[in-house]
Amino acid sequence: MSELRIFPIRGLGDIHPGDDLTTLLLAAMAQHDQQFETGDVLVVTQKIVSKAEGRLVDLATITPSPFAEQIAAEGRKSAAYYEVVLRESRRIVRMVRGVLITETHHGFICANAGVDDSNVAGDTIVSLLPIDSDRSAATLRAAIAERCGVQVAVLISDSFGRPWREGQVNFAIGVAGLDPIRNYAGLRDPHGYELQASVLAVADELAAAAELVMNKVDMIPAAVVRGYPFEQVDDPTVGSMRRLLRDPNFDMFR
């Protein structure tokens, strides 16, 4: 690899339930004389995938539980919001003054189960994570292959905080077409040392790099990473975000 190129896909506009993301992506790229090439990595934010899939909830329709009311008394969100968070959570990892770190039903550890009220139209509307983000990524990948005749990888990204570090970083929460892990164990460094535990989360690294050209307030929810060498993966058990989830038996902080 000599260099990487990362460019944003501009002009997508707001996304609505039922929208065909492939059609919108191709149209936006055509406006800027862009097109997909085999070997590209398409990174799209969770928010537009969730919108297109109708993963939106009107908090006005939610009846909060007593526990959600209790959390709201200490936090800065409504009881209905916290009720949605609880429904989207498998377990609460930590709760302090209305801030919840939860494990989602997918296995992600993140704030408020990924329930988000930013960049969503309507004062009481929140977005949820896709039900199956790997399937969402695979659907996009297959549609691009069919429409364009090229093989790309697709990552669905979302911003997560990190223990012991300030700031948020884009993580891959959906993967299709590449192995999200690159394992260097058993290889030798330039000094002859055999690497023992060098396993890179390349899908997360690619998602984080793509966010640099998308930004949070510029309405650019997709980007293309070009020049990253990887083998196309069709096996959904290999090209899956589940490979990024740590086995609870080896989780020192559970």
Secondary structure, 3 states (H helix, E strand, C coil): CCCCEEEECCCCCCCCCCCCHHHHHHHHHHHCCCCCCCCCEEEEEHHHHHHHCCCEEEHHHCCCCHHHHHHHHHCCCCHHHHHHHHHCEEEEEEEECCEEEEEECCCCEEEHHHCECCCCCCCCEEECCCCCHHHHHHHHHHHHHHHHCCCCEEEEEEEEEECCEEEEEEEEEEEECCCCCEECCCCECCCCCECCCCEECHHHHHHHHHHHHHCCCCCCCEEEEECCCCCCCCCCCCCCHHHHCCCHHHCCCC
